[in-house]
């Protein structure tokens, strides 16, 4: 049974995001998370309380009022900062580990990756998401936008 979505807004109180229902109930501090952070960014958003329990799931940012949407987008952008690889300087493989030297939209990075079968996921034919050995994510989007040398290095290592 689908229950109708209660009317609510998101407000910022200092460094916290609060969920405020229109019926006058107390404000609840929440954290915003993409329900599917790798494959579904831009769609469902889960709002969790301080005990990591889901308070509310919304279909996407488009269902929010303009101010709530701005707050949600700020929070989600901050939480899911994923550097985009724009050039690959070089890659190496040693004893099962892959070592990358890349240029991202956030600057130059060096990182290691284990098991490319698990840690390099083609989201689409032109969008690759990589997770390094520390759990950081990088994306190559669009893959076709990389220069020929960078494309060859990526394909060689994964």
VMD Tcl script that builds the backbone (N, CA, C; Angstrom):
set m [mol new atoms 474]
animate dup $m
set s [atomselect $m all]
$s set {name element resname resid chain x y z} {
  {N N UNK 1 A 0.843 -1.179 0.000}
  {CA C UNK 1 A 0.000 0.000 0.000}
  {C C UNK 1 A 0.887 1.240 0.000}
  {N N UNK 2 A 0.662 2.157 -0.909}
  {CA C UNK 2 A 1.426 3.395 -0.955}
  {C C UNK 2 A 0.747 4.447 -0.095}
  {N N UNK 3 A 1.512 5.000 0.828}
  {CA C UNK 3 A 0.978 6.087 1.631}
  {C C UNK 3 A 1.404 7.394 0.998}
  {N N UNK 4 A 0.547 8.401 1.035}
  {CA C UNK 4 A 0.933 9.677 0.423}
  {C C UNK 4 A 2.097 10.309 1.176}
  {N N UNK 5 A 2.950 11.007 0.441}
  {CA C UNK 5 A 4.097 11.685 1.015}
  {C C UNK 5 A 3.625 12.885 1.828}
  {N N UNK 6 A 4.049 12.951 3.098}
  {CA C UNK 6 A 3.716 14.105 3.924}
  {C C UNK 6 A 4.398 15.340 3.348}
  {N N UNK 7 A 3.771 16.479 3.526}
  {CA C UNK 7 A 4.393 17.724 3.085}
  {C C UNK 7 A 5.535 18.059 4.031}
  {N N UNK 8 A 6.674 18.424 3.457}
  {CA C UNK 8 A 7.853 18.727 4.264}
  {C C UNK 8 A 8.752 19.696 3.521}
  {N N UNK 9 A 9.703 20.247 4.262}
  {CA C UNK 9 A 10.756 21.068 3.677}
  {C C UNK 9 A 12.066 20.677 4.350}
  {N N UNK 10 A 13.149 21.004 3.702}
  {CA C UNK 10 A 14.467 20.852 4.302}
  {C C UNK 10 A 14.950 22.240 4.676}
  {N N UNK 11 A 15.486 22.373 5.878}
  {CA C UNK 11 A 16.046 23.644 6.325}
  {C C UNK 11 A 17.437 23.384 6.882}
  {N N UNK 12 A 18.276 24.393 6.826}
  {CA C UNK 12 A 19.620 24.277 7.373}
  {C C UNK 12 A 19.663 25.031 8.697}
  {N N UNK 13 A 20.140 24.354 9.719}
  {CA C UNK 13 A 20.371 24.953 11.035}
  {C C UNK 13 A 21.849 24.777 11.323}
  {N N UNK 14 A 22.587 25.861 11.148}
  {CA C UNK 14 A 24.046 25.853 11.260}
  {C C UNK 14 A 24.601 24.841 10.259}
  {N N UNK 15 A 25.248 23.761 10.713}
  {CA C UNK 15 A 25.821 22.806 9.767}
  {C C UNK 15 A 24.971 21.550 9.606}
  {N N UNK 16 A 23.746 21.560 10.097}
  {CA C UNK 16 A 22.855 20.398 10.024}
  {C C UNK 16 A 21.704 20.661 9.060}
  {N N UNK 17 A 21.253 19.587 8.419}
  {CA C UNK 17 A 20.042 19.657 7.598}
  {C C UNK 17 A 18.923 19.081 8.445}
  {N N UNK 18 A 17.818 19.805 8.503}
  {CA C UNK 18 A 16.675 19.394 9.313}
  {C C UNK 18 A 15.487 19.123 8.385}
  {N N UNK 19 A 14.738 18.071 8.727}
  {CA C UNK 19 A 13.507 17.739 8.032}
  {C C UNK 19 A 12.369 18.348 8.834}
  {N N UNK 20 A 11.593 19.204 8.185}
  {CA C UNK 20 A 10.520 19.929 8.869}
  {C C UNK 20 A 9.207 19.592 8.169}
  {N N UNK 21 A 8.300 18.927 8.906}
  {CA C UNK 21 A 7.007 18.563 8.338}
  {C C UNK 21 A 6.032 19.724 8.456}
  {N N UNK 22 A 5.134 19.830 7.499}
  {CA C UNK 22 A 4.166 20.927 7.455}
  {C C UNK 22 A 3.160 20.859 8.598}
  {N N UNK 23 A 2.985 19.661 9.196}
  {CA C UNK 23 A 1.991 19.529 10.267}
  {C C UNK 23 A 2.470 20.093 11.604}
  {N N UNK 24 A 3.671 20.674 11.626}
  {CA C UNK 24 A 4.170 21.319 12.835}
  {C C UNK 24 A 4.930 20.407 13.778}
  {N N UNK 25 A 5.163 19.161 13.391}
  {CA C UNK 25 A 5.940 18.252 14.236}
  {C C UNK 25 A 7.361 18.795 14.398}
  {N N UNK 26 A 8.058 18.288 15.403}
  {CA C UNK 26 A 9.432 18.722 15.638}
  {C C UNK 26 A 10.300 18.494 14.408}
  {N N UNK 27 A 11.313 19.330 14.247}
  {CA C UNK 27 A 12.281 19.148 13.177}
  {C C UNK 27 A 13.182 17.966 13.526}
  {N N UNK 28 A 13.553 17.213 12.509}
  {CA C UNK 28 A 14.401 16.041 12.705}
  {C C UNK 28 A 15.708 16.269 11.949}
  {N N UNK 29 A 16.866 16.122 12.613}
  {CA C UNK 29 A 18.136 16.211 11.876}
  {C C UNK 29 A 18.281 14.986 10.970}
  {N N UNK 30 A 18.658 15.220 9.729}
  {CA C UNK 30 A 18.775 14.125 8.760}
  {C C UNK 30 A 20.070 14.227 7.967}
  {N N UNK 31 A 20.478 13.068 7.441}
  {CA C UNK 31 A 21.565 12.984 6.468}
  {C C UNK 31 A 20.943 12.524 5.163}
  {N N UNK 32 A 21.372 13.083 4.059}
  {CA C UNK 32 A 20.835 12.722 2.755}
  {C C UNK 32 A 21.806 11.795 2.039}
  {N N UNK 33 A 21.264 10.727 1.466}
  {CA C UNK 33 A 22.061 9.748 0.735}
  {C C UNK 33 A 21.340 9.374 -0.555}
  {N N UNK 34 A 22.109 9.164 -1.612}
  {CA C UNK 34 A 21.513 8.585 -2.805}
  {C C UNK 34 A 21.170 7.141 -2.474}
  {N N UNK 35 A 19.996 6.676 -2.833}
  {CA C UNK 35 A 19.607 5.292 -2.580}
  {C C UNK 35 A 20.512 4.331 -3.357}
  {N N UNK 36 A 20.963 4.748 -4.519}
  {CA C UNK 36 A 21.876 3.956 -5.342}
  {C C UNK 36 A 23.032 4.867 -5.754}
  {N N UNK 37 A 24.057 4.992 -4.906}
  {CA C UNK 37 A 25.089 6.010 -5.132}
  {C C UNK 37 A 25.933 5.847 -6.387}
  {N N UNK 38 A 26.110 4.636 -6.877}
  {CA C UNK 38 A 26.944 4.461 -8.064}
  {C C UNK 38 A 26.106 4.558 -9.330}
  {N N UNK 39 A 24.976 3.835 -9.370}
  {CA C UNK 39 A 24.197 3.737 -10.594}
  {C C UNK 39 A 22.979 4.643 -10.630}
  {N N UNK 40 A 22.552 5.152 -9.486}
  {CA C UNK 40 A 21.297 5.884 -9.467}
  {C C UNK 40 A 21.373 7.304 -8.971}
  {N N UNK 41 A 22.544 7.919 -9.101}
  {CA C UNK 41 A 22.620 9.323 -8.688}
  {C C UNK 41 A 21.638 10.135 -9.520}
  {N N UNK 42 A 20.910 11.008 -8.834}
  {CA C UNK 42 A 19.912 11.816 -9.521}
  {C C UNK 42 A 18.516 11.283 -9.358}
  {N N UNK 43 A 18.396 10.091 -8.773}
  {CA C UNK 43 A 17.069 9.513 -8.570}
  {C C UNK 43 A 16.757 9.496 -7.072}
  {N N UNK 44 A 16.319 8.375 -6.523}
  {CA C UNK 44 A 15.817 8.313 -5.154}
  {C C UNK 44 A 16.823 8.808 -4.122}
  {N N UNK 45 A 16.292 9.555 -3.133}
  {CA C UNK 45 A 17.109 10.075 -2.035}
  {C C UNK 45 A 16.544 9.528 -0.733}
  {N N UNK 46 A 17.436 8.974 0.092}
  {CA C UNK 46 A 17.049 8.467 1.402}
  {C C UNK 46 A 17.463 9.487 2.453}
  {N N UNK 47 A 16.552 9.795 3.379}
  {CA C UNK 47 A 16.846 10.696 4.486}
  {C C UNK 47 A 16.941 9.854 5.751}
  {N N UNK 48 A 18.111 9.878 6.403}
  {CA C UNK 48 A 18.365 9.069 7.587}
  {C C UNK 48 A 18.459 9.944 8.826}
  {N N UNK 49 A 17.991 9.405 9.970}
  {CA C UNK 49 A 18.127 10.133 11.237}
  {C C UNK 49 A 19.507 9.860 11.827}
  {N N UNK 50 A 19.757 10.366 13.039}
  {CA C UNK 50 A 21.065 10.213 13.675}
  {C C UNK 50 A 21.407 8.767 14.019}
  {N N UNK 51 A 20.408 7.898 14.063}
  {CA C UNK 51 A 20.639 6.478 14.361}
  {C C UNK 51 A 20.711 5.648 13.077}
  {N N UNK 52 A 20.851 6.324 11.956}
  {CA C UNK 52 A 20.967 5.708 10.629}
  {C C UNK 52 A 19.722 4.943 10.212}
  {N N UNK 53 A 18.570 5.350 10.733}
  {CA C UNK 53 A 17.289 4.764 10.322}
  {C C UNK 53 A 16.676 5.666 9.261}
  {N N UNK 54 A 16.089 5.037 8.259}
  {CA C UNK 54 A 15.463 5.825 7.203}
  {C C UNK 54 A 14.192 6.472 7.727}
  {N N UNK 55 A 14.110 7.781 7.572}
  {CA C UNK 55 A 12.937 8.551 7.972}
  {C C UNK 55 A 12.009 8.724 6.783}
  {N N UNK 56 A 12.618 8.887 5.608}
  {CA C UNK 56 A 11.848 9.209 4.418}
  {C C UNK 56 A 12.653 8.840 3.185}
  {N N UNK 57 A 11.956 8.375 2.157}
  {CA C UNK 57 A 12.574 8.142 0.851}
  {C C UNK 57 A 11.784 8.977 -0.141}
  {N N UNK 58 A 12.497 9.781 -0.926}
  {CA C UNK 58 A 11.807 10.603 -1.917}
  {C C UNK 58 A 12.258 10.177 -3.317}
  {N N UNK 59 A 11.395 10.333 -4.309}
  {CA C UNK 59 A 11.698 9.855 -5.666}
  {C C UNK 59 A 12.888 10.554 -6.323}
  {N N UNK 60 A 13.192 11.773 -5.926}
  {CA C UNK 60 A 14.306 12.492 -6.521}
  {C C UNK 60 A 14.258 13.953 -6.150}
  {N N UNK 61 A 15.316 14.687 -6.461}
  {CA C UNK 61 A 15.377 16.104 -6.085}
  {C C UNK 61 A 14.304 16.965 -6.745}
  {N N UNK 62 A 13.792 16.520 -7.891}
  {CA C UNK 62 A 12.797 17.323 -8.614}
  {C C UNK 62 A 11.476 17.451 -7.859}
  {N N UNK 63 A 11.236 16.599 -6.874}
  {CA C UNK 63 A 9.970 16.691 -6.127}
  {C C UNK 63 A 10.058 17.662 -4.950}
  {N N UNK 64 A 11.212 18.297 -4.770}
  {CA C UNK 64 A 11.401 19.236 -3.655}
  {C C UNK 64 A 11.110 20.661 -4.086}
  {N N UNK 65 A 10.729 21.488 -3.105}
  {CA C UNK 65 A 10.576 22.912 -3.387}
  {C C UNK 65 A 11.964 23.488 -3.684}
  {N N UNK 66 A 12.062 24.648 -4.315}
  {CA C UNK 66 A 13.364 25.173 -4.751}
  {C C UNK 66 A 14.411 25.292 -3.638}
  {N N UNK 67 A 14.043 25.797 -2.468}
  {CA C UNK 67 A 15.023 25.949 -1.393}
  {C C UNK 67 A 15.465 24.591 -0.846}
  {N N UNK 68 A 14.527 23.664 -0.670}
  {CA C UNK 68 A 14.870 22.318 -0.200}
  {C C UNK 68 A 15.749 21.604 -1.224}
  {N N UNK 69 A 15.456 21.812 -2.494}
  {CA C UNK 69 A 16.256 21.193 -3.545}
  {C C UNK 69 A 17.685 21.722 -3.523}
  {N N UNK 70 A 17.840 23.023 -3.322}
  {CA C UNK 70 A 19.183 23.622 -3.241}
  {C C UNK 70 A 19.965 23.012 -2.085}
  {N N UNK 71 A 19.328 22.881 -0.917}
  {CA C UNK 71 A 19.978 22.295 0.259}
  {C C UNK 71 A 20.351 20.840 -0.025}
  {N N UNK 72 A 19.427 20.079 -0.603}
  {CA C UNK 72 A 19.678 18.665 -0.911}
  {C C UNK 72 A 20.845 18.526 -1.891}
  {N N UNK 73 A 20.863 19.341 -2.931}
  {CA C UNK 73 A 21.934 19.252 -3.924}
  {C C UNK 73 A 23.284 19.607 -3.319}
  {N N UNK 74 A 23.335 20.622 -2.443}
  {CA C UNK 74 A 24.583 20.973 -1.752}
  {C C UNK 74 A 25.095 19.796 -0.925}
  {N N UNK 75 A 24.202 19.198 -0.149}
  {CA C UNK 75 A 24.582 18.086 0.727}
  {C C UNK 75 A 25.040 16.875 -0.062}
  {N N UNK 76 A 24.320 16.529 -1.098}
  {CA C UNK 76 A 24.668 15.356 -1.892}
  {C C UNK 76 A 25.958 15.574 -2.679}
  {N N UNK 77 A 26.164 16.769 -3.169}
  {CA C UNK 77 A 27.407 17.075 -3.881}
  {C C UNK 77 A 28.592 16.956 -2.938}
  {N N UNK 78 A 28.440 17.477 -1.728}
  {CA C UNK 78 A 29.515 17.409 -0.741}
  {C C UNK 78 A 29.792 15.957 -0.335}
  {N N UNK 79 A 28.754 15.181 -0.120}
  {CA C UNK 79 A 28.901 13.799 0.327}
  {C C UNK 79 A 29.473 12.895 -0.762}
  {N N UNK 80 A 29.109 13.140 -2.016}
  {CA C UNK 80 A 29.493 12.245 -3.105}
  {C C UNK 80 A 30.441 12.906 -4.092}
  {N N UNK 81 A 31.443 13.574 -3.568}
  {CA C UNK 81 A 32.442 14.180 -4.431}
  {C C UNK 81 A 33.256 13.054 -5.078}
  {N N UNK 82 A 33.118 12.894 -6.367}
  {CA C UNK 82 A 33.837 11.855 -7.102}
  {C C UNK 82 A 34.653 12.543 -8.194}
  {N N UNK 83 A 35.979 12.575 -8.025}
  {CA C UNK 83 A 36.805 13.211 -9.054}
  {C C UNK 83 A 36.661 12.497 -10.395}
  {N N UNK 84 A 36.671 13.274 -11.452}
  {CA C UNK 84 A 36.569 12.742 -12.807}
  {C C UNK 84 A 37.965 12.703 -13.416}
  {N N UNK 85 A 38.378 11.530 -13.872}
  {CA C UNK 85 A 39.689 11.381 -14.516}
  {C C UNK 85 A 39.606 11.966 -15.914}
  {N N UNK 86 A 40.519 12.906 -16.189}
  {CA C UNK 86 A 40.512 13.555 -17.503}
  {C C UNK 86 A 41.739 13.192 -18.335}
  {N N UNK 87 A 42.753 12.598 -17.662}
  {CA C UNK 87 A 43.953 12.158 -18.377}
  {C C UNK 87 A 44.659 11.101 -17.541}
  {N N UNK 88 A 45.217 10.114 -18.198}
  {CA C UNK 88 A 45.990 9.084 -17.512}
  {C C UNK 88 A 47.447 9.243 -17.936}
  {N N UNK 89 A 48.325 9.501 -16.944}
  {CA C UNK 89 A 49.747 9.654 -17.236}
  {C C UNK 89 A 50.433 8.300 -17.363}
  {N N UNK 90 A 49.945 7.323 -16.585}
  {CA C UNK 90 A 50.538 5.997 -16.650}
  {C C UNK 90 A 49.866 5.041 -15.679}
  {N N UNK 91 A 49.983 3.755 -15.977}
  {CA C UNK 91 A 49.463 2.705 -15.105}
  {C C UNK 91 A 50.475 1.564 -15.072}
  {N N UNK 92 A 50.480 0.831 -13.962}
  {CA C UNK 92 A 51.351 -0.332 -13.827}
  {C C UNK 92 A 50.615 -1.400 -13.045}
  {N N UNK 93 A 50.995 -2.655 -13.261}
  {CA C UNK 93 A 50.443 -3.769 -12.495}
  {C C UNK 93 A 51.595 -4.522 -11.849}
  {N N UNK 94 A 51.502 -4.731 -10.532}
  {CA C UNK 94 A 52.510 -5.486 -9.783}
  {C C UNK 94 A 51.817 -6.377 -8.769}
  {N N UNK 95 A 52.052 -7.686 -8.854}
  {CA C UNK 95 A 51.538 -8.646 -7.881}
  {C C UNK 95 A 50.042 -8.487 -7.632}
  {N N UNK 96 A 49.281 -8.285 -8.686}
  {CA C UNK 96 A 47.829 -8.193 -8.563}
  {C C UNK 96 A 47.307 -6.805 -8.263}
  {N N UNK 97 A 48.156 -5.869 -7.907}
  {CA C UNK 97 A 47.727 -4.490 -7.661}
  {C C UNK 97 A 47.933 -3.658 -8.913}
  {N N UNK 98 A 47.017 -2.723 -9.129}
  {CA C UNK 98 A 47.136 -1.792 -10.246}
  {C C UNK 98 A 47.445 -0.407 -9.680}
  {N N UNK 99 A 48.431 0.246 -10.255}
  {CA C UNK 99 A 48.838 1.574 -9.794}
  {C C UNK 99 A 48.546 2.582 -10.896}
  {N N UNK 100 A 47.894 3.657 -10.504}
  {CA C UNK 100 A 47.441 4.675 -11.445}
  {C C UNK 100 A 48.118 6.010 -11.127}
  {N N UNK 101 A 48.467 6.748 -12.165}
  {CA C UNK 101 A 48.899 8.140 -12.052}
  {C C UNK 101 A 48.028 8.915 -13.037}
  {N N UNK 102 A 47.152 9.761 -12.502}
  {CA C UNK 102 A 46.130 10.401 -13.328}
  {C C UNK 102 A 46.029 11.894 -13.032}
  {N N UNK 103 A 45.363 12.580 -13.935}
  {CA C UNK 103 A 44.959 13.965 -13.719}
  {C C UNK 103 A 43.433 13.949 -13.634}
  {N N UNK 104 A 42.892 14.539 -12.558}
  {CA C UNK 104 A 41.442 14.609 -12.391}
  {C C UNK 104 A 41.010 16.064 -12.415}
  {N N UNK 105 A 39.705 16.277 -12.393}
  {CA C UNK 105 A 39.200 17.643 -12.317}
  {C C UNK 105 A 39.472 18.262 -10.945}
  {N N UNK 106 A 40.012 17.455 -9.996}
  {CA C UNK 106 A 40.396 17.960 -8.671}
  {C C UNK 106 A 41.913 17.947 -8.499}
  {N N UNK 107 A 42.653 17.741 -9.586}
  {CA C UNK 107 A 44.106 17.757 -9.511}
  {C C UNK 107 A 44.726 16.400 -9.811}
  {N N UNK 108 A 46.059 16.351 -9.724}
  {CA C UNK 108 A 46.806 15.134 -10.011}
  {C C UNK 108 A 46.669 14.150 -8.850}
  {N N UNK 109 A 46.532 12.856 -9.168}
  {CA C UNK 109 A 46.369 11.823 -8.143}
  {C C UNK 109 A 47.169 10.582 -8.522}
  {N N UNK 110 A 47.618 9.885 -7.486}
  {CA C UNK 110 A 48.209 8.553 -7.624}
  {C C UNK 110 A 47.427 7.655 -6.682}
  {N N UNK 111 A 47.028 6.490 -7.167}
  {CA C UNK 111 A 46.292 5.569 -6.307}
  {C C UNK 111 A 46.509 4.137 -6.757}
  {N N UNK 112 A 46.187 3.219 -5.858}
  {CA C UNK 112 A 46.292 1.787 -6.136}
  {C C UNK 112 A 44.899 1.194 -6.176}
  {N N UNK 113 A 44.756 0.143 -6.973}
  {CA C UNK 113 A 43.477 -0.548 -7.084}
  {C C UNK 113 A 43.752 -2.046 -7.069}
  {N N UNK 114 A 42.913 -2.773 -6.360}
  {CA C UNK 114 A 42.986 -4.231 -6.367}
  {C C UNK 114 A 41.808 -4.773 -7.158}
  {N N UNK 115 A 41.941 -5.939 -7.682}
  {CA C UNK 115 A 40.867 -6.684 -8.337}
  {C C UNK 115 A 39.970 -5.830 -9.236}
  {N N UNK 116 A 40.399 -5.555 -10.442}
  {CA C UNK 116 A 39.608 -4.711 -11.344}
  {C C UNK 116 A 38.231 -5.279 -11.676}
  {N N UNK 117 A 38.048 -6.582 -11.556}
  {CA C UNK 117 A 36.732 -7.162 -11.823}
  {C C UNK 117 A 35.696 -6.598 -10.842}
  {N N UNK 118 A 36.112 -6.392 -9.585}
  {CA C UNK 118 A 35.209 -5.849 -8.569}
  {C C UNK 118 A 35.250 -4.329 -8.476}
  {N N UNK 119 A 36.364 -3.717 -8.836}
  {CA C UNK 119 A 36.567 -2.298 -8.552}
  {C C UNK 119 A 36.596 -1.385 -9.770}
  {N N UNK 120 A 36.312 -1.915 -10.935}
  {CA C UNK 120 A 36.172 -1.099 -12.142}
  {C C UNK 120 A 34.860 -1.510 -12.802}
  {N N UNK 121 A 33.880 -0.627 -12.756}
  {CA C UNK 121 A 32.535 -0.954 -13.229}
  {C C UNK 121 A 32.165 -0.037 -14.396}
  {N N UNK 122 A 31.800 -0.654 -15.506}
  {CA C UNK 122 A 31.288 0.116 -16.640}
  {C C UNK 122 A 29.811 0.375 -16.376}
  {N N UNK 123 A 29.458 1.613 -16.071}
  {CA C UNK 123 A 28.065 1.986 -15.838}
  {C C UNK 123 A 27.322 2.003 -17.169}
  {N N UNK 124 A 27.967 2.580 -18.177}
  {CA C UNK 124 A 27.502 2.518 -19.565}
  {C C UNK 124 A 28.737 2.247 -20.416}
  {N N UNK 125 A 28.554 2.168 -21.726}
  {CA C UNK 125 A 29.707 1.939 -22.608}
  {C C UNK 125 A 30.720 3.067 -22.537}
  {N N UNK 126 A 30.310 4.242 -22.069}
  {CA C UNK 126 A 31.175 5.417 -22.078}
  {C C UNK 126 A 31.389 5.998 -20.676}
  {N N UNK 127 A 31.040 5.243 -19.625}
  {CA C UNK 127 A 31.144 5.739 -18.248}
  {C C UNK 127 A 31.701 4.642 -17.357}
  {N N UNK 128 A 32.905 4.857 -16.849}
  {CA C UNK 128 A 33.596 3.893 -15.997}
  {C C UNK 128 A 33.722 4.470 -14.590}
  {N N UNK 129 A 33.416 3.662 -13.568}
  {CA C UNK 129 A 33.618 4.057 -12.173}
  {C C UNK 129 A 34.670 3.120 -11.592}
  {N N UNK 130 A 35.696 3.724 -10.962}
  {CA C UNK 130 A 36.817 2.982 -10.395}
  {C C UNK 130 A 36.845 3.231 -8.892}
  {N N UNK 131 A 37.081 2.170 -8.105}
  {CA C UNK 131 A 37.248 2.314 -6.654}
  {C C UNK 131 A 38.671 1.895 -6.311}
  {N N UNK 132 A 39.402 2.780 -5.613}
  {CA C UNK 132 A 40.782 2.450 -5.258}
  {C C UNK 132 A 40.821 1.607 -3.988}
  {N N UNK 133 A 42.013 1.235 -3.571}
  {CA C UNK 133 A 42.159 0.336 -2.423}
  {C C UNK 133 A 41.764 0.985 -1.098}
  {N N UNK 134 A 41.608 2.305 -1.068}
  {CA C UNK 134 A 41.159 3.008 0.141}
  {C C UNK 134 A 39.659 3.277 0.133}
  {N N UNK 135 A 38.986 2.885 -0.951}
  {CA C UNK 135 A 37.541 3.087 -1.047}
  {C C UNK 135 A 37.131 4.361 -1.762}
  {N N UNK 136 A 38.091 5.164 -2.209}
  {CA C UNK 136 A 37.768 6.383 -2.958}
  {C C UNK 136 A 37.306 6.001 -4.350}
  {N N UNK 137 A 36.375 6.764 -4.868}
  {CA C UNK 137 A 35.867 6.500 -6.219}
  {C C UNK 137 A 36.357 7.582 -7.175}
  {N N UNK 138 A 36.543 7.164 -8.407}
  {CA C UNK 138 A 36.894 8.050 -9.519}
  {C C UNK 138 A 36.007 7.643 -10.681}
  {N N UNK 139 A 35.692 8.608 -11.534}
  {CA C UNK 139 A 34.925 8.235 -12.709}
  {C C UNK 139 A 35.606 8.730 -13.967}
  {N N UNK 140 A 35.421 7.958 -15.018}
  {CA C UNK 140 A 35.891 8.320 -16.352}
  {C C UNK 140 A 34.625 8.480 -17.163}
  {N N UNK 141 A 34.279 9.753 -17.395}
  {CA C UNK 141 A 33.024 10.050 -18.083}
  {C C UNK 141 A 33.195 11.325 -18.878}
  {N N UNK 142 A 33.138 11.271 -20.139}
  {CA C UNK 142 A 32.988 10.103 -21.008}
  {C C UNK 142 A 34.350 9.465 -21.281}
  {N N UNK 143 A 34.359 8.155 -21.369}
  {CA C UNK 143 A 35.585 7.427 -21.695}
  {C C UNK 143 A 36.092 7.857 -23.065}
  {N N UNK 144 A 35.167 8.067 -23.990}
  {CA C UNK 144 A 35.542 8.481 -25.350}
  {C C UNK 144 A 36.192 9.860 -25.373}
  {N N UNK 145 A 36.058 10.628 -24.284}
  {CA C UNK 145 A 36.662 11.953 -24.205}
  {C C UNK 145 A 38.135 11.935 -23.837}
  {N N UNK 146 A 38.635 10.772 -23.391}
  {CA C UNK 146 A 40.057 10.658 -23.081}
  {C C UNK 146 A 40.875 10.607 -24.360}
  {N N UNK 147 A 42.122 11.072 -24.285}
  {CA C UNK 147 A 43.015 10.950 -25.441}
  {C C UNK 147 A 43.347 9.470 -25.655}
  {N N UNK 148 A 43.894 9.140 -26.814}
  {CA C UNK 148 A 44.150 7.746 -27.196}
  {C C UNK 148 A 45.096 7.048 -26.217}
  {N N UNK 149 A 46.145 7.735 -25.757}
  {CA C UNK 149 A 47.086 7.131 -24.811}
  {C C UNK 149 A 46.378 6.779 -23.506}
  {N N UNK 150 A 45.561 7.717 -22.985}
  {CA C UNK 150 A 44.840 7.473 -21.737}
  {C C UNK 150 A 43.877 6.304 -21.872}
  {N N UNK 151 A 43.149 6.241 -22.967}
  {CA C UNK 151 A 42.223 5.122 -23.197}
  {C C UNK 151 A 42.978 3.793 -23.206}
  {N N UNK 152 A 44.130 3.761 -23.878}
  {CA C UNK 152 A 44.911 2.529 -23.955}
  {C C UNK 152 A 45.417 2.122 -22.567}
  {N N UNK 153 A 45.844 3.078 -21.755}
  {CA C UNK 153 A 46.321 2.779 -20.399}
  {C C UNK 153 A 45.207 2.202 -19.540}
  {N N UNK 154 A 44.017 2.767 -19.632}
  {CA C UNK 154 A 42.877 2.261 -18.847}
  {C C UNK 154 A 42.535 0.841 -19.275}
  {N N UNK 155 A 42.435 0.606 -20.560}
  {CA C UNK 155 A 42.071 -0.721 -21.053}
  {C C UNK 155 A 43.149 -1.756 -20.732}
  {N N UNK 156 A 44.402 -1.329 -20.708}
  {CA C UNK 156 A 45.512 -2.229 -20.386}
  {C C UNK 156 A 45.440 -2.688 -18.936}
  {N N UNK 157 A 45.016 -1.823 -18.044}
  {CA C UNK 157 A 45.091 -2.097 -16.607}
  {C C UNK 157 A 43.837 -2.748 -16.040}
  {N N UNK 158 A 42.701 -2.565 -16.708}
  {CA C UNK 158 A 41.487 -3.189 -16.177}
  {C C UNK 158 A 41.155 -4.433 -16.967}
}
mol reanalyze $m
mol bondsrecalc $m
mol representation Tube
mol addrep $m
